[in-house]
Amino acid sequence: MRGGYVDRMTHVIVLNGGSSSGKTSIARALQELLPDPWLTLGADTFVEALPATGAGIEFGADGSVTVGPAFRRVEAAWIAGIAAMAAAGARIVVDEVFLGGAGSQEEWSRALAGLDVLWVGVRCDAEVAARREAARGDRVTGMAAKQAEAVHVGVTYDLVIDTARADTRTCAREIAARVR
């Protein structure tokens, strides 16, 4: 305790941004920069764990992503599981795409209640994200452009970074400087 205040430690860093915005690269750079082991879990990990059919998620040919009740049920369990790991002492970087904007943040906030969370908006110009998406070759064309702004609507951040204007290491250092 210092000056009457209890020292706090950041338990979770939530990186929210559209597809191909650079979240995963930043998460990996944070793992290298930050002391202590940090786990990286997020949207890609979750989607890869889903069964190929019947999961309630559909990827449209235009890059749209539609989710249904089955997806939302399993997603709620996923979020609760990550929160439980953080509450048990794991330090976690969440690499996420808030398809529901502010509603997605509210769900994460409820699950992470009582933990010290650093909310980071990972912005990237739609055209830059679309070029990255095309170079990757593992995404539905149009997803990056559709998500570039939509995932940020109504979301409140402690820090916003722009990966179209700064490289991965610079962004990661800026985030790391805010971690307690």
N, C-alpha and C positions, 0 to 999 in steps of 0.2 A: 504494500500500500504506500502511495506517495501523496503527500499533501492532503490526506483525508479521502483520496479517491482510490478505488481498487484498480490495480493494473489490469487492463483487458488485453486479450490476445485475439487477433483475427482468426476465426475458425474457418470461414468460407469466403472465397472470392467468386462472385457470380459474374461471368463474362456473357453478356447478351449481345448478339449481333446476327445479322443475316448470314445465309450460306456464303461461303468463300470470302468472308470479311476478315479472316486472319485469326480467329479465336483460338483454334487448335495450336497454331504456331506460337501464339503468345503464351498459351498455357504451358507448352513445353519449355519455352524460355523462362517462365516463372519458376518452373521446377528446378532449373539450373541455377537461377539467381537467389532464390529464397533459402534461408537455413531451414533445417528440418525437412523431412519428407512430406511432400504434398501430392495427394492423389488427384488425377484429372479424370473427371467423369462428365458425361454430357449427352447431348442429343444424338450424336452419331453412335456412341456406345449403346444407348438405349434402343435406337432403331435397329441396330445390328443384332440385338438380343431378341427382337420380336420374331415370331414365326412369319414365314413368307406369306401366308394367307390368314385371314380371320383376325388380324390385329387391329382393324379399325383405322388404318391409315392408308391414304391413297395419294399417289404422286401423279398429277395431271401432266399431259404432254406439253402444256404451256408453262410448267414450272410451279404450278399451284400445289399446295399441300392441304388435303382435307382429312380431318380426324373426326372420329365418331365416338360414341359412348364406350365401346370396348377399349379403345386406345386411352381415353381419359381415365378409366378405372385403373389400368395397368400403370399409366403415367403417375397417378396419385401415389401408388405403392412405391414406385421408383423414387419419387421425390421424398417420401417419408423414409425410405431406406437410406438415402444419402444424408438426410438430416440426422438420422439415428447414428450413422457413422461419425458425423461431425460432433454430435453430442457425446459420443464415447471417446473423443480425443483425436480423431483423424482430422488433419487439415486438408481441405478439399478445394480444388479449383473446378467450378462448374462451368462447362463449355456449352452454352445453351442458346436456343432460338425460341424466343417468346412468341410463338405463333398467335397467342391470344393477347399480345401486348400487355397492358396494365393488369388484366385478369390473370395472366401467367405469373407476373411478378407477385400479385396478391397470394396466389397459391404457394409459391416458394416462400414468401414472407411468413405465412402461417406456419409452414413446416419448420422453418429455421428460427422461429421465435425463441428468444433467450440466448441465441448465439450471436457473436459479433460477425457481421457480414459486410463485406466491401462490394457494393454494387457498381459494376463497370459497364458502361455502354461502349461497344466496339462498333464504331461507325466506319463505313467505307462507301465511297461514291458508287452508285449503281453501275456505272459504266466500267469502273475499275474491277468491281466484284464480278461482273459478267465476263470480263477478259480472264480473270483468274479461274472462273468456273469452266470456261472453254478450255483453258490450258490443263486443268485437272482431268477432264474427261470422265469423271465418275459421278457427275450430277446431271439432273434433268435440266436441259437448257431453259433458262428463264427464271429459275428458282432464285438466283442471287439478286437479280433486278427486282423481282416481286417482293423479296424480304428486306431489301436494303433499308427502307424507311418503315415499313409496316410493323416490324418487331419492336420498334422504339416508341410507338404511339402510346402516350399516357404513362410511360415508364419513368421512374425517378432514379437518378444515379448519384453516387458519391463522386464519380469521376467519369469523364467521357474522353475516349481516345479516338483518333482517326487514322486508320491504317493506310489510307490513300496518301496521307501527308507525312507519315513517320514510319520508319522500319520497325520490324518486330521487336528487336532488342530495345530500342528507344521506348516503345510502348510498354514493354515488360518492365523496364527500369522505372518508368513513371508509376506503374501500378505497385511495384515492389516498395517504392518509397512511402506508399500509404498503408502498408501492411504493418500491423503491430505485433 
